[in-house]
């Protein structure tokens, strides 16, 4: 678990180096100096962090996590988009 830190009045959190390595973000095992990020607030206490790759921002909809959430929501609805009942 990460700890929210204060840096000049903004909240800062670190990304584990093992995650960055897994996603091929590191340059020769080091964190790049100029890696741009986009942070979106999705809702109360929920944030999405995306690393810019060659000027391209990955689409949130293309991530496996978002696709799983959408699939779960769809499975919880009937054909008309209403919540399924227990009958």
C-alpha positions as CSV (number, residue, x, y, z in Angstrom):
1,X,0.0,0.0,0.0
2,X,1.3,3.5,-0.9
3,X,1.2,6.6,1.3
4,X,-0.1,9.9,0.0
5,X,2.6,12.5,0.3
6,X,2.5,16.3,0.3
7,X,4.7,18.0,-2.4
8,X,4.2,21.7,-2.6
9,X,0.5,21.4,-1.7
10,X,-0.3,18.6,-4.1
11,X,-0.8,14.9,-3.2
12,X,1.9,12.6,-4.6
13,X,2.0,8.8,-4.8
14,X,4.7,6.6,-6.2
15,X,4.4,3.9,-8.8
16,X,6.3,0.7,-7.9
17,X,9.4,0.3,-10.1
18,X,8.4,-3.3,-10.8
19,X,5.1,-2.1,-12.4
20,X,7.0,0.4,-14.6
21,X,9.5,-2.4,-15.6
22,X,6.6,-4.8,-16.5
23,X,5.1,-2.1,-18.7
24,X,8.4,-1.3,-20.5
25,X,8.6,2.3,-19.1
26,X,12.1,2.1,-17.8
27,X,15.2,3.2,-19.9
28,X,18.0,0.8,-19.2
29,X,16.4,0.0,-15.8
30,X,16.0,3.6,-14.8
31,X,13.0,5.8,-14.6
32,X,13.0,8.3,-17.6
33,X,13.4,12.0,-16.8
34,X,10.6,13.2,-19.1
35,X,7.8,10.7,-18.7
36,X,4.5,12.5,-19.0
37,X,1.4,11.3,-17.2
38,X,-2.3,12.1,-17.3
39,X,-4.3,11.8,-14.1
40,X,-8.1,11.8,-14.3
41,X,-10.5,11.8,-11.4
42,X,-13.1,9.1,-12.1
43,X,-15.2,9.6,-8.9
44,X,-15.0,10.0,-5.2
45,X,-11.5,8.7,-4.1
46,X,-11.0,7.0,-7.5
47,X,-8.2,8.2,-9.9
48,X,-6.9,6.9,-13.2
49,X,-3.2,7.4,-14.1
50,X,-2.1,6.9,-17.7
51,X,1.5,7.2,-19.0
52,X,1.8,9.0,-22.3
53,X,3.6,6.8,-24.9
54,X,5.2,8.6,-27.8
55,X,2.7,11.4,-27.6
56,X,-0.3,9.0,-27.4
57,X,-2.5,8.7,-24.3
58,X,-3.8,5.2,-23.8
59,X,-7.6,5.1,-24.0
60,X,-9.1,4.1,-20.7
61,X,-11.7,2.0,-22.5
62,X,-9.0,-0.2,-23.9
63,X,-7.5,-1.2,-20.5
64,X,-8.4,-4.7,-19.2
65,X,-9.5,-3.3,-15.8
66,X,-12.1,-0.9,-17.4
67,X,-13.3,-3.7,-19.7
68,X,-13.8,-6.0,-16.8
69,X,-15.9,-3.4,-15.0
70,X,-18.0,-2.7,-18.0
71,X,-18.6,-6.4,-18.6
72,X,-19.6,-6.9,-15.0
73,X,-22.0,-4.0,-15.2
74,X,-23.5,-5.4,-18.4
75,X,-24.0,-8.8,-16.8
76,X,-25.8,-7.2,-13.9
77,X,-28.4,-5.8,-16.3
78,X,-31.3,-7.3,-18.3
79,X,-31.8,-6.7,-22.1
80,X,-33.4,-3.3,-21.4
81,X,-30.5,-2.1,-19.2
82,X,-32.4,-2.5,-16.0
83,X,-30.9,-4.2,-12.9
84,X,-31.6,-7.9,-12.8
85,X,-34.1,-9.2,-10.3
86,X,-33.6,-12.2,-8.0
87,X,-36.5,-14.1,-9.5
